[in-house]
């Protein structure tokens, strides 16, 4: 897949986005009252609801030690994070953002006999500062958790969308991007500004990158270019190998900035 980078404006976009997907499922300990088929959240036992609430509380209080108690020392996730890099990513994220709030909803749960599998949707909101500018963050992530002996041992990120804004009037945008494509398939990545720009100039850049664990801890800078239209419109071809991609767009006008990132799953 070709890279969309292109004029020079240093902005650590990946810092704002790439440190999100570590607390995505918000691991929780589960009691023994599970069955061997997938169940709806309405049928979840009290132990599950209580544990989920406790994990949420620890994350909202930024209690890193309590949060890490829910993860196995052998933990790995689909983005390449392990126990140590996860803990470091969480700490960096909490230093960067104030007033972070997590809200996790259980979608389904299943006991396979050897592992407990739970699918969750987590919404993360927060505020912070980037070079003395106030920024707001909202991220929604769907993930699948695998538990053994009441510890989270494995995690898969199924979908992810993050938006970071700053300024008095950040561009309001709509993303047109599929969640899943086949290897080698062509697809559209369009980010459309919803309101008229008037006399404002619009600058931006689209970024395509492979999802990798080191991007959580080592974000980079990007370059912007002036845009002739009200958004970014790209056509790309998926790589020949399956995997996850981050498709991001940064749009800047005189009184605001919006950065959006959406995960693209490339499958056989």
Beta strands, then each sheet from edge to edge (+ up, - down):
strand 1: 39-40
strand 2: 71-77
strand 3: 97-111
strand 4: 116-130
strand 5: 133-148
strand 6: 151-167
strand 7: 173-176
strand 8: 180-182
strand 9: 186-193
strand 10: 203-210
strand 11: 225-226
strand 12: 231-237
strand 13: 243-253
strand 14: 256-267
sheet 1: 1+ 3- 4+ 5- 6+ 2+
sheet 2: 1+ 3- 4+ 5- 6+ 14- 8-
sheet 3: 1+ 3- 4+ 5- 6+ 14- 13+ 10- 11+
sheet 4: 7+ 9- 12+
end
